[in-house]
Amino acid sequence: MSPPDAAPPLALLLAQAAAAVQAVRSGRSLTDALAAVPVPLRAGTQALAFHALRRLGAAQALRARLVPRPPAAALDALLLTALALLWPPPAGQPPPYPDHTLVDQAVAAARRRQPATAGFVNAVLRRYLRERDALVAAVAEQPEAAYNHPRWWLQRVRADWPAQWQSLLAAANRHPPMTLRVNARRGDAAGYVQRLAAGGQAAWAVGPHTVVLAQPCPVGALPGFDAGEVSVQDAAAQRAAPLLLGAGLPPGARVLDACAAPGGKTAHLLELAELDLLALDRDEARLERVRQTLQRLQLHATLRVADAGDPQAWWDGRPFDAILLDAPCTASGIVRRHPDVRWLRRPADIAALAREQARLLDALWPLLAPGGRLLYATCSIFKAEGAAQIDAFVQRQPPGSVRLDPASPGHLLPLPDNPATDCAAEAPADAGPDGFYYALLHRP
């Protein structure tokens, strides 16, 4: 019998990861799929599933050559997961597992779930190893395999960012940094880095309250996390609260966070200022996460389940001094954190989400007090959800009724030169922030 702290067998993790990949290919989010994984297996399953989804384009091209007729969904997902893990790693990096170990454990995973398929899995994977160089060279000529994104996504990124598209696609397949926000009411980044160093954790201060860890860790290992001294939030997302607050709002200013879940930006606003803040979200379960976040940080806001785009159902008629609209979007700027997004989205989603963003903008703008400000944000690199959306909104308004702040960051791309933080010189290039779009609009 294995000791209680023994690592789970790789075959078991492969079976769970394959099930997660199958779920994503059927249209379910990876977050939902992982929630069904037993807790002792979740971390290992997530690591394998992330790797598989970051190499899914290559794995699908390989499987199509090795097995032209797609097998049953569960078997296909296991083959894809194994092939993704067997794909040659970048130069200078070791493979996730030795070839023979991976093949043996994939066969064991097949035997565990569908015993009759074990021989087939063994034959396919061993043929791949025998012919690997030729197969990799052949499929690497296919754009979906070379960049591990759907063809339509490749075309969209290339059209929007003709000079950066290859770098953007490559960055989406790298591991993201774990970035923290130090509670401004409780400390600063420099002091927190010192606390981490005292506990043997390397980190860099990349802003007054922003810290990037050298290595990710469970939140329970972060000093003061449970006491509300620090939160996990990407550096680009940390731009929202300072942008909206600007030079400062008067104490008790009335502020709306229109699409608040999971609550990171809501909390950041309250850490920086004394506000009368209303946080809305359409999803009651997601709004509960906002409540839990505020409780941990010992902050207060009024929370309400509501559609921000239907003010008649929730607005009391009192105008807001400031509104944060972190609008629903494709999440194309955070693909490195959510590698399933590229495989879940469809081309029509961009237009549908752009319509929803426009609906929210049009509904919320009249709720601003004269002299008020609205910060529009999306975690997207697609211009339809950023610059094009705001250009269209401004054109719909009467002349002189809206002013785009010249200090608005616009599109922040998830590349090493992303200006979302003053990155420490010693921090690795991959420590850069996520992709975001910000437009700060003023009502005269």
Secondary structure as GFF3:
##gff-version 3
##sequence-region A 1 444
A	DSSP	alpha_helix	10	25	.	.	.	ID=ss1
A	DSSP	alpha_helix	30	35	.	.	.	ID=ss2
A	DSSP	alpha_helix	39	54	.	.	.	ID=ss3
A	DSSP	alpha_helix	56	66	.	.	.	ID=ss4
A	DSSP	alpha_helix	73	86	.	.	.	ID=ss5
A	DSSP	alpha_helix	99	113	.	.	.	ID=ss6
A	DSSP	three_ten_helix	115	117	.	.	.	ID=ss7
A	DSSP	alpha_helix	118	130	.	.	.	ID=ss8
A	DSSP	alpha_helix	132	139	.	.	.	ID=ss9
A	DSSP	alpha_helix	143	147	.	.	.	ID=ss10
A	DSSP	alpha_helix	151	160	.	.	.	ID=ss11
A	DSSP	alpha_helix	165	171	.	.	.	ID=ss12
A	DSSP	beta_strand	179	182	.	.	.	ID=ss13
A	DSSP	alpha_helix	189	198	.	.	.	ID=ss14
A	DSSP	beta_strand	203	205	.	.	.	ID=ss15
A	DSSP	beta_strand	210	213	.	.	.	ID=ss16
A	DSSP	three_ten_helix	219	221	.	.	.	ID=ss17
A	DSSP	beta_strand	230	232	.	.	.	ID=ss18
A	DSSP	three_ten_helix	237	239	.	.	.	ID=ss19
A	DSSP	alpha_helix	240	245	.	.	.	ID=ss20
A	DSSP	beta_strand	253	257	.	.	.	ID=ss21
A	DSSP	alpha_helix	264	272	.	.	.	ID=ss22
A	DSSP	beta_strand	275	281	.	.	.	ID=ss23
A	DSSP	alpha_helix	284	297	.	.	.	ID=ss24
A	DSSP	beta_strand	302	305	.	.	.	ID=ss25
A	DSSP	three_ten_helix	311	313	.	.	.	ID=ss26
A	DSSP	beta_strand	320	326	.	.	.	ID=ss27
A	DSSP	alpha_helix	341	344	.	.	.	ID=ss28
A	DSSP	alpha_helix	347	364	.	.	.	ID=ss29
A	DSSP	three_ten_helix	365	367	.	.	.	ID=ss30
A	DSSP	beta_strand	368	378	.	.	.	ID=ss31
A	DSSP	three_ten_helix	383	385	.	.	.	ID=ss32
A	DSSP	alpha_helix	387	396	.	.	.	ID=ss33
A	DSSP	beta_strand	403	404	.	.	.	ID=ss34
A	DSSP	beta_strand	410	412	.	.	.	ID=ss35
A	DSSP	three_ten_helix	429	431	.	.	.	ID=ss36
A	DSSP	beta_strand	436	442	.	.	.	ID=ss37
###
